[in-house]
Amino acid sequence: MLQHSLTAFGGPQVAMALMQYRFVEKRRDLTAQELVEYSAFCQLLPGASSTQTIVLVGFKRGGVVLALLTLLVWMLPAVCIMTCLALLVSYFSWSGEIKALSLLQPMSIGFIISAALLLFQKSVNSIITRWIFVITAIITFIGFNTPWTIPTIIILAGVVTNFSDKRIPTDGTAPKSIQWRALVLFVLLFIAAGFLSERATKQNWESRKLFNLFENNYRFGSMVFGGGDVLIPIMYEQFVTRPASKRIQENKRDVVKIDRANFLTGTGLVRAVPGPIFSISSYMGAMALKDKSMSTQLSGALVASLGIFLPSFLIVLFFFPIWQYLKKYAIFYRSLEGVYAAIVGIMIGASLYLIKDIAVDLKSATAVSVSMYVVIFFLSTYLLYKQKLAPQWIAFSCIVIGLLMSGWF
């Protein structure tokens, strides 16, 4: 597993290919059919799908204990690397932006667009899903700085597609054993995280930002469908857009805030790191506390990482035993049809919002810088979507170009 976590570049698609090679063909931990079933099942759940698939491999081999150890070994290398990168970024004194890494910003938006295009082909294939896609993209762009916009859209999209009479599978067997403890722990942590986060902010606890980070990331891990490319826009709304909103400013709430340039730099860096894209949470946890001591930043990275990966672990352990049983519920499948169409719309709307923000900053930039941003954006989208070039090579190339432009070489 450690070898897998250190070499799994390129996101969930590459991770799946490596799992096929290592766990099916080489180790024979499971069959190819089981791996496909695990992957399909995890795509229906919120959280990190590639992480959940790996957890199920461990669960099949050795139960809950091995599943937990599998999760830790899978996430630790990426979490450690992203935490170290966040510390390096924090201690550069370049007026809030690392110039050598600035090209990772348009690249990260290009990656989100390319992922949205791939999901569009799979999820937007009927009249109702096309309407959901268009309306969702528009609403997301207009209401991106409102925290309830995205969850409301997802819920309504699931309701709308339940008016369909689409045929739903009815085969499958009832579960043998349900991990009720996992569900109880998941719910209790969700409630406790929200309560303590709000209380810590209102009473101005010294460690309030750590409670806020855990709550934010636990909520992300509990509600994000579609993987890391959906997580990043939602994080952007929470950590960059929301703190600057009028309501937060008027209430003078001391919420978790991350500089936009540093945020986008992190979303680019995570593409060059092996392991789950959800490890971006460790970068954000450390970056949110960049004005604090290094030990506090490390605590922020740890708390954020636990917050975002724990829900994926608990959710998959609870739902997997009733996977066959869930196939009988038409409402479940019909809702997902609308949810996935809405996710694509959210990704497009969020990308347009990010482009708008970058365009504001580029007003005072040189023509060469603006042109380079535009070229990198379109080239990143094209190379990933059309040429299927591995994301880490695109990220490395953008870093090298940035270093050359900054006069490092």
C-alpha positions in Angstrom: 0.0 0.0 0.0 2.9 2.4 0.8 4.3 1.8 -2.7 0.9 2.5 -4.2 0.4 5.7 -2.3 3.9 7.0 -3.4 3.3 6.3 -7.1 -0.4 7.1 -7.6 0.0 10.3 -9.6 -2.8 11.5 -11.8 -6.0 11.4 -9.7 -8.6 8.6 -9.3 -8.5 7.4 -12.9 -4.8 6.5 -12.6 -5.3 5.2 -9.1 -7.8 2.8 -10.4 -5.5 1.5 -13.1 -2.7 1.0 -10.5 -5.2 -0.8 -8.2 -6.0 -3.1 -11.0 -2.4 -3.9 -11.5 -1.3 -4.2 -7.9 -4.3 -5.6 -6.0 -6.0 -7.7 -8.8 -3.3 -8.9 -11.1 -0.2 -9.0 -8.8 -1.4 -9.6 -5.3 -4.9 -11.1 -6.1 -6.4 -9.4 -3.1 -9.7 -9.2 -5.0 -11.1 -10.0 -8.5 -11.4 -7.5 -11.3 -15.2 -7.7 -11.1 -15.0 -6.9 -7.3 -12.8 -3.9 -8.0 -15.2 -2.5 -10.6 -18.1 -3.0 -8.3 -16.3 -1.3 -5.4 -15.4 1.6 -7.7 -18.9 2.0 -9.0 -20.4 1.8 -5.5 -18.0 4.5 -4.1 -18.9 6.8 -7.0 -22.4 7.0 -5.6 -21.2 8.2 -2.2 -20.0 11.6 -1.0 -16.3 11.8 -0.2 -13.1 10.7 -1.8 -14.1 7.8 -4.1 -10.5 6.5 -4.8 -9.8 6.5 -1.0 -13.1 4.7 -0.3 -12.3 2.1 -2.9 -8.9 1.4 -1.3 -10.5 1.3 2.1 -12.9 -1.5 0.9 -9.9 -3.5 -0.4 -8.4 -3.4 3.1 -11.9 -4.1 4.7 -12.3 -7.2 2.5 -8.8 -8.5 3.5 -8.8 -7.8 7.2 -12.0 -6.0 8.5 -12.2 -2.6 10.1 -8.7 -2.6 11.6 -7.0 -3.3 8.3 -9.3 -0.8 6.5 -8.2 1.9 9.0 -4.5 1.1 8.5 -5.0 1.1 4.8 -6.5 4.6 4.9 -3.6 5.9 7.0 -0.9 4.5 4.8 -2.8 5.8 1.7 -3.2 9.4 2.9 -0.1 10.0 4.9 2.5 10.5 2.1 0.3 13.1 0.3 -0.7 14.8 3.5 2.9 15.1 4.6 4.0 16.5 1.3 1.2 19.0 1.0 1.8 20.1 4.6 5.5 20.7 3.9 4.6 22.6 0.7 2.2 24.8 2.7 4.9 25.6 5.2 7.3 26.5 2.4 4.7 28.8 0.7 4.0 30.4 4.1 7.6 31.4 4.7 8.2 33.1 1.3 8.0 36.9 1.6 6.6 37.6 -1.9 3.6 39.9 -0.9 1.1 37.1 -0.7 1.9 35.4 -4.0 4.7 33.0 -5.0 5.5 34.3 -8.5 7.3 31.1 -9.5 4.2 29.1 -8.9 1.6 31.7 -10.2 1.0 29.7 -13.4 -0.5 26.9 -11.3 -3.5 29.2 -10.9 -4.8 29.1 -14.5 -3.7 25.5 -14.8 -5.9 24.5 -11.8 -8.9 26.1 -13.4 -8.1 24.3 -16.7 -8.1 21.0 -14.7 -11.5 21.7 -13.3 -12.9 22.6 -16.7 -11.5 19.4 -18.3 -12.9 17.3 -15.4 -16.3 19.0 -16.0 -16.2 18.2 -19.7 -15.5 14.5 -19.0 -18.4 14.4 -16.5 -20.6 16.2 -18.9 -20.3 13.4 -21.4 -21.3 10.8 -18.8 -23.9 12.7 -16.8 -25.7 15.2 -19.0 -27.4 13.1 -21.6 -31.1 14.0 -21.5 -33.3 17.1 -21.7 -33.9 17.4 -18.0 -30.2 17.0 -17.1 -29.2 19.6 -19.7 -31.6 22.1 -18.2 -30.3 21.3 -14.7 -26.7 21.8 -16.0 -27.4 25.2 -17.5 -29.5 26.5 -14.6 -27.0 25.2 -12.0 -24.1 26.9 -13.8 -25.8 30.2 -13.9 -27.0 30.1 -10.3 -23.6 29.0 -9.1 -21.9 31.9 -10.8 -24.4 34.4 -9.5 -24.7 33.1 -5.9 -21.3 31.6 -5.4 -20.6 33.8 -2.3 -23.7 32.5 -0.6 -23.0 29.4 1.5 -26.3 27.7 0.9 -26.3 28.0 -2.9 -24.4 24.7 -3.7 -26.2 22.4 -1.2 -29.6 23.8 -2.2 -28.9 23.3 -5.9 -27.8 19.7 -5.3 -30.9 18.8 -3.2 -33.3 20.4 -5.7 -31.6 18.7 -8.7 -32.2 15.3 -6.9 -35.8 16.1 -6.3 -36.4 17.2 -10.0 -35.2 14.0 -11.5 -37.4 11.9 -9.3 -40.3 12.8 -11.5 -38.8 10.5 -14.1 -40.1 7.0 -14.7 -36.7 5.7 -15.6 -36.3 2.0 -15.1 -34.4 1.1 -11.9 -32.6 -2.2 -11.2 -34.5 -4.4 -8.9 -32.0 -7.3 -8.4 -29.7 -7.7 -5.5 -29.7 -9.3 -2.1 -30.2 -8.0 1.4 -27.1 -7.2 3.5 -25.7 -9.7 6.0 -24.3 -7.2 8.5 -24.7 -3.4 8.8 -22.0 -1.3 10.6 -24.4 0.8 12.7 -21.6 2.0 14.9 -20.0 3.7 11.9 -23.2 5.6 11.1 -23.7 6.6 14.8 -20.2 7.8 15.1 -20.5 9.7 11.8 -23.7 11.5 12.9 -22.4 12.3 16.4 -19.1 13.7 15.0 -21.1 15.8 12.5 -23.3 17.3 15.2 -20.4 17.8 17.7 -18.2 19.4 15.1 -20.8 22.0 14.2 -21.7 22.7 17.8 -18.1 23.1 19.0 -17.1 25.2 15.9 -19.9 27.7 16.5 -19.3 27.8 20.2 -15.5 28.3 19.8 -16.1 31.2 17.4 -18.8 33.0 19.5 -16.7 32.6 22.8 -13.5 33.5 21.0 -11.6 30.4 22.1 -7.8 30.6 21.5 -7.9 27.4 19.4 -11.2 28.3 17.6 -9.6 28.1 14.2 -8.7 24.4 14.7 -12.4 23.7 15.6 -13.5 25.6 12.6 -11.1 23.7 10.3 -12.3 20.4 11.5 -16.0 21.3 11.1 -15.4 22.8 7.6 -13.5 19.8 6.3 -15.7 17.2 8.0 -18.7 18.8 6.2 -16.8 18.8 2.9 -16.0 15.1 3.3 -19.6 14.3 4.2 -21.3 16.2 1.4 -19.0 16.5 -1.6 -20.0 14.3 -4.5 -17.7 14.0 -7.5 -14.2 14.0 -5.9 -11.4 16.5 -5.7 -12.4 18.6 -8.7 -15.8 19.3 -7.0 -14.1 19.8 -3.6 -11.9 22.6 -4.7 -14.6 25.1 -5.8 -16.5 24.4 -2.6 -13.4 25.0 -0.6 -12.8 28.2 -2.5 -16.3 29.4 -1.6 -15.7 28.6 2.1 -12.2 29.9 2.6 -11.8 32.7 0.0 -15.2 34.1 -1.1 -17.3 33.7 2.1 -14.8 35.6 4.4 -15.1 38.6 2.1 -18.9 38.6 1.9 -20.9 41.5 3.2 -22.6 39.5 5.9 -19.4 38.1 7.4 -17.8 41.6 7.3 -20.8 43.2 9.0 -20.9 40.5 11.8 -17.1 40.8 12.2 -16.9 37.0 12.4 -13.4 35.7 12.7 -13.8 32.9 10.1 -11.1 30.7 8.5 -9.7 32.7 5.6 -7.1 31.9 2.9 -5.5 34.3 0.4 -6.8 33.5 -3.1 -3.4 33.4 -4.7 -2.1 30.9 -2.1 -5.3 28.9 -2.4 -5.0 28.5 -6.2 -1.3 27.8 -5.8 -2.2 24.9 -3.5 -4.8 23.5 -6.0 -2.0 23.4 -8.6 0.6 21.8 -6.3 -1.7 19.0 -5.3 -1.8 17.8 -9.0 2.0 17.2 -8.8 1.7 15.1 -5.7 1.0 11.3 -5.6 -2.1 10.2 -3.6 -5.6 11.5 -3.1 -6.5 15.1 -4.2 -8.4 15.4 -0.9 -4.9 15.8 0.7 -5.4 19.5 -0.4 -7.1 19.8 3.0 -3.7 19.5 4.8 -2.3 22.4 2.7 -5.4 24.5 3.4 -5.3 23.7 7.1 -1.7 24.9 7.4 -2.3 27.9 5.1 -5.3 29.1 7.1 -3.0 29.5 10.1 0.0 31.0 8.3 0.1 33.9 10.7 0.6 31.5 13.6 3.6 29.4 14.8 4.8 26.4 12.8 3.5 24.0 15.4 0.0 25.6 15.1 0.2 25.2 11.3 1.0 21.6 11.7 -1.9 21.1 14.0 -4.2 22.8 11.5 -3.0 20.5 8.7 -3.6 17.4 10.9 -7.0 18.5 12.0 -8.1 19.4 8.5 -6.9 16.1 7.1 -8.6 14.0 9.8 -11.8 16.1 9.2 -12.0 15.4 5.5 -10.9 11.7 5.4 -12.8 10.4 8.4 -16.3 10.8 6.9 -15.3 8.9 3.7 -14.1 6.0 6.0 -17.2 5.9 8.1 -19.7 6.4 5.2 -18.2 3.6 3.2 -18.1 1.2 6.1 -21.8 1.8 6.8 -23.2 1.7 3.3 -21.2 -1.1 1.7 -23.0 -3.9 3.5 -26.3 -2.6 2.2 -25.0 -1.9 -1.3 -27.1 -4.6 -2.9 -30.1 -3.5 -0.9 -29.8 0.1 -2.0 -30.2 -1.0 -5.7 -33.9 -1.6 -5.0 -34.5 2.1 -4.2 -35.7 4.0 -7.3 -35.5 7.3 -5.5 -31.8 6.8 -4.8 -30.9 6.3 -8.5 -33.2 9.0 -9.9 -31.8 11.5 -7.4 -28.2 10.7 -8.5 -29.1 11.5 -12.1 -29.9 15.1 -11.1 -27.1 15.4 -8.6 -24.4 14.5 -11.1 -25.8 16.9 -13.7 -25.9 19.6 -11.0 -22.3 18.8 -10.1 -21.1 19.5 -13.6 -23.0 22.8 -13.6 -21.5 23.8 -10.3 -18.0 23.1 -11.6 -18.6 25.3 -14.7 -20.2 28.1 -12.7 -17.4 28.0 -10.1 -14.7 28.0 -12.8 -16.3 31.1 -14.3 -16.2 32.7 -10.9 -12.6 31.9 -10.4 -11.7 33.2 -13.9 -13.6 36.5 -13.0 -11.5 36.9 -9.8 -8.2 36.3 -11.6 -9.2 38.7 -14.4 -9.6 41.4 -11.8 -6.0 40.9 -10.6 -4.7 40.8 -14.1 -6.0 44.3 -14.9 -2.7 45.8 -13.9 -0.5 43.0 -15.2 1.6 43.2 -18.4 0.3 41.9 -21.7 2.9 39.1 -21.6 1.6 37.9 -18.2 -2.0 38.0 -19.3 -1.2 36.1 -22.5 0.7 33.5 -20.6 -2.3 33.0 -18.2 -4.6 32.5 -21.1 -2.3 30.1 -22.9 -1.7 28.0 -19.8 -5.4 27.8 -19.1 -6.4 26.6 -22.6 -3.3 24.4 -23.0 -3.8 22.7 -19.6 -7.5 22.0 -20.5 -6.5 20.6 -23.9 -3.6 18.4 -22.8 -5.6 16.9 -20.0 -9.0 16.5 -21.7 -7.9 15.7 -25.3 -4.4 14.3 -25.0 -4.9 12.5 -21.7 -1.5 13.8 -20.5 -0.8 12.9 -16.9 -1.6 15.9 -14.6 1.7 15.8 -12.8 3.6 16.5 -16.0 1.4 19.5 -16.7 1.9 20.8 -13.2 5.7 20.3 -13.3 5.8 22.1 -16.7 3.9 25.1 -15.3 6.3 25.2 -12.3 9.4 25.2 -14.6 7.9 27.9 -16.9 7.1 30.0 -13.8 10.7 29.6 -12.5 12.0 30.7 -15.9 9.7 33.7 -16.0 10.7 34.7 -12.5 14.4 34.6 -13.4 15.2 31.7 -11.1 17.2 30.0 -13.9 
